Amino acid sequence: MLLPFVLIALVFWLLILRPQQKRRQQETKMQSDLQPGVEVLTKAGFFATVVEVRDTEVELEVSPGTRIRMLKAGVGDIVRPNEAPADDTPVEDRPDFPGNDDKNDGK
């Protein structure tokens, strides 16, 4: 009679509580890794560069000369630069751009 309740509690812990604890640990580690010069994505969706790190808050530069102060908990993720070089070809010159299929038809 007690076994179903124990199984339900175990499943609840495995599916809900344990993943939350892991996410919280990862977020705490990410917040401790913040340092000046790192590009971050805030939970509000802003890309910014860390200027100064304090105990519970960071100062971010969202555009040149525009700084905001925010709690560390407001930082969503650290943006890592891609390993591959950026493709700087204009969008309209790319082969998959709509309308490029009739450029070289000879008509």
N, C-alpha and C positions, 0 to 999 in steps of 0.2 A: 504494500500500500504506500510506503514511503519512497519506493524506488522511482515512480514516475515524477515526483516532485524534485528529486535529486537530479534526474536526467534533464528535466526542464531547466533547472538552475545551471547545470553544467553547459547546456547548449546556449543559454542566455549569456553566460560568461564568455564562452568561446566565440560567439558570433557578434557580440555587441561590446562588451566591456574590454576585452583584450585588444581588439583593433584600435579602440579609442586611446588606450594607454600607449600603444606603439606610436600613433599619430602625435600624441602630446609629447612624447620623448623626442621624436624627430623634429618637431617644431621648436622645442627648447634647444636642441643642438644647433639648428639653423640660426636661431636668434643669438646664440653664443658665438657663432662664427662670423657675425656681422663685423665689418671693419671699414674704415674710410676707403672710398674708391670702388667699392663693390656696387654693381647695379642690382637693384631689387625690383620686385613687382609687389605693390601693396595689395591688401585685401580689397581696397576700393577700386583697383584696376589701374593705378598710376605706375608708370615706369619712372624710377628715380635713382639717383646715385647717393650713396651714404657719404655724408660729410663729416659727421661726428657721432660717436657712440657714447652714451652715458649708461647709468645703471639700469633704468627701466625705459628709457626713451632713446630715439635716434633723431638726428637732424638730417633731412633729405633735401637734395637739390632736384626739383622736378623739371626745371628749365634753367638756362644760364641766368644766374642772379636771383632766382626764385627758390627760397628755402622754406621748408615746413618742418615743424617739430611733431613727432608722432611717437606713440608708444611702440615698443618692440613687438607687442602682440599684433599690431596693425600691419606688420610686414608679412606678406603671404609666402614669398619665395625668393630665392637668390637666382638671378638670371645668369646663366652660364653662357659664354660666347660659343658659337658653333665652331667646330673644327674646320669645316669646309669654308672656302672663301665665298663671300657673298656674290650673287649674280647681279651685276649692275646693268644688265641689258634692259633698256626701257620696255615696258609692258607691251606697247604696240608693235615692237619689233620681234617679239617672241613668236615662234611658229604656232603655238596653241592659241594665239589671240584671235577672237572672232573677227572675221572680215579679211584675214590673210589668205584665205583659200582662193580668192579670185584675183590676186595681185599679178600673178604670172600666167594667166590664162591666154594671153596674147590677143585679147578682144579689145 
